[in-house]
Amino acid sequence: MHITVQERCTGSAQELYNWWTDYTEGEIEATRSIRVTKRIVSKEERKLLLEDRFRRPVPFTDITEVELLPEERKVRFHSRSSMWESNGIYTFSGDNECTATLELDLKPRGLLRLFLLLPHGKRWFLRQFIDDLKAHLSEFERERNARN
């Protein structure tokens, strides 16, 4: 399954890239439907290993290998869990109005494969990626406006 999500926000691509790659640990309410606890397992100059423990809607753990590409303002990742295996890249472009793009190739596993067969399952699942990106960009804009 290939997923592309693209959203715009105020600010430069460099500002957004810097904010996006400042990973922190802790509780995250990714969307109204999804709750996650993020942990940084290891961190090198341009590579991170992250562990996301999802508690809602279904409990599972996702392990993500992240590669930072600052010259290109991109973040490449590979993640695996009992629900999926995925390869993706976030790209940030633009000067005063920034565009954030997610390109994701996802192979559903286990319960997710079954869920996507439901009439509204695929639509709900895809909506989570859109809502998550919008929520991140809104948070970035709020923090940016608070600084200015």
N, C-alpha and C positions, 0 to 999 in steps of 0.2 A: 504494500500500500504506500503510495507516495502522497505526501502532504506538503502543500506550500501555503504559508501564512505570511501576509505582509501588512504592516501597519505603519502609520506616520506619527511623529511627535515633534514637539518644539525642542530645538537644541541641535548641536552638531553631532555628527556620527562619532567623532573622537570622544566627546563628552559621554555619550551613551555607551560606547565601547568600554571606557574606563569604569563607568558605574556598573555595567553589566558583569564585568570580570572581577569585581571586588567581592568575591564570594564570602559569605558569612554562614555560620552554622546556626541552627536553631529551628524553632517551630515556624512553619509557613502555611498560611491558608492560601494555596495557589489559586483556587477559585472557590466559589460558594460550595461546590460539591467535593472538593479535594483538599485534604489536609496532609501535610508532609513534614517530617523532621529531617533536616539536612545535616550531614556530617562530612567534614573534609577528612578523608582517610590519609591522603598524602598530597604534598604540594612541592613542586619543583618550579624552576623559573617559568616554563611555558606549558607544564603538564600538571594536571590535577586528577585525583581519583576521588570521586564523590559517592556517598551512600545516601540515598533518599529512602526513608521508611514511610510508606504511604499507610495512613490509618483509615482513610475514608475515600472512596466508598468501599474498597476491599483492601484488607491489609496485605502488603507485600513489600519487598525490598528491591530497589533498583540500584545497580552499580553503574556509574558513568565515568568513562575515561574522557577527559577534556584536554584539548590541545588549543592553546591560545595562539592566534596569528595576528599580533598587533599591527604589523606593517600593512596588512590588508584589512584590518578592522573586522576580523572574522573569528568565530569560535566553532571549532569542529569537535564533534563528540560521537562516542559509541556507547550505547547503554544496553544492559541486559538484565532481565528479571524473569520471573515465572509468567509474566503477562506479555512481554515483548522482547524483541531484539531490534535495535535501531541504530542507524547512522544518520547524522544530520550536521547541518552547518547553519549558524546564525551569521548574517552579513549586515553590517551597519553602513549606510551611505548617506550623503547629503551634508550641507553646511548649516543653514539656519533651521531648515525643516529636515529632520532625519527620517530615513526609512529603515525599518528593521524587518528583515526577511528571514523566515525559517524554511529551510528545505529539509525534509525528513523522509527517509525510507524506513518504513516500519514493518516488521514481520510479527503479526499478532501470535500469541501463544496461549494455551490453556483457556481460562475463563474468558479472556478478551476475545478469542476467536469465536466463541459461542455468542458472546454479547453482541458482536458486530453483525451477527445473523438476524438479530431482532429488528423489527421494522424501524424503530427509532434509535437503535443502538449506535449505528455508524454516525448518524447526524449528531447525537449527543456527544460521542467521543471526539469528533472533529471540532465541535463547538468549544471543547475544553482547551484546545490549542489556541484558538482565536481569543477566548476570554483570558487565558493565561498571559499571552503576549500583550493584550490591551492593559491588563492589570499591572504588569511590569512597567510598561511605558507611562502609565498614569502615575505610578509611584516615582519613577525617574523625574517626571515633570514637576510633581509636588516638591520633591527634594531640591530640584534645580531652582524652582521659584522661591523656595525658602532661603536659599543661599544668596539670591540676587536682590 
